[in-house]
Amino acid sequence: MIEPAAGSLLLSALLLGIGAVGVLTRRNAIVILMSIELMLNAGNLALVAISRMLPGDGGAGVVDGQVFAMFVLAIAAAEAAVGLAIVIALFRLRGSIDIDLARLLRW
């Protein structure tokens, strides 16, 4: 029987793989941002699962993983806001959110 924390780590690895495939294969900027967010949430799940595996102080367990996950969530929110602002600027300038058009150096 797989213990719950190991199952969470397996799910985290699966989500990380799905996010990486989304980043590498898609050309739509919004889908790429969503894939990056999926990868960050996979990291959060791994942090929480690993903190559940660590021996605690008797009952509460180690909360370091949860604290780190909150920091990653805050960084992910800032990343999403900046990323969406860049996508909106790209759409206003080019009329498309295709990543191939964003590779041009001259605006």
N, C-alpha and C positions, 0 to 999 in steps of 0.2 A: 504494500500500500504506500502510495506517495504521500508524504506529509504535506500539509497545506502550504507551507512556505516554499517547498520545492516546486509545487504546482504553480505558485505565483511567479517564481523565477522562470519557469518554462513558458508561462503566458507572457511574461515580460520579454523574453527572447523572441517569441513569435511576433509580438507587436513591434519590436525593434526591427525585425526583418521585413515586415509589411511596410513600415515607414521608410526603410532604406530603399526598397523596391519602388515605392511611390516617388521618392526624390529622384532616383536615377532614371526612371522611365517616362515620367510625365513632362509635358512642355507647358502646361498651364501653371501660372505663378501661384494661384490660390490653392490648387491641389498640392503643389510643392510645400506651401506653408502649412497646410493641414497635415501633410506627411511628417514634417519636422515637429509639429506639435504632438503627433502620435509617438514619435521617437522620444521626445522629452517625457511624455507620460509613461512610456515604458521604463525609462530610467527611474521615475518616481516610484513605480510599482516595485522595481528591483530594490530600491533603497528601503522601502517599507518592509519588504519580505526579508531582506537580510537583517534588518533590525529586529524582526520577530524571531530570527534564528539565534541571535546572540543571547547569552545568559544574562538575565536581569538581576535586580537587587532583591528578588524575593516575590514580587507580585506585579509590579508595574512594567517591568521589562525595560529595555533600552529605548529611549525615545529619540535618539540621534537621527535615525532614518526618517522619522516623521518631520523633524525639524529641517533636515536637509531637503525633504520633499516640498516643504512650504517655501523654502528659498527658491527651489527650481520652478515652482508654480509662479512665483512673483517674476522671475526672470522670463519665463515663457509668456506671461501676459505682456510684458514690455516688448518682447521680441515680436509678438503677434501685432501689437499696435504699430511698431516701426515698420514691420513687413507689409502690413496692409496700407500704410501711408505711401510706401514706395510703389506698391502695385497700383494704387490710385493715381499717383504721379505718372507712372508709365502708361497707364490707360489714357490719361489726358493728353500726353505728348504723342503717343503712337497710335491710339485708337484700338489697341489690342493688348492683351496680357500674355502674349506668347513670349516665352523666355528667349527664343532665338532672336527676336527683335530687340531684346534688352542687351544683347551682346555687342551691339554696334557702339563704337566709341563716340561717334559724332551724333549729338542730339539735334 
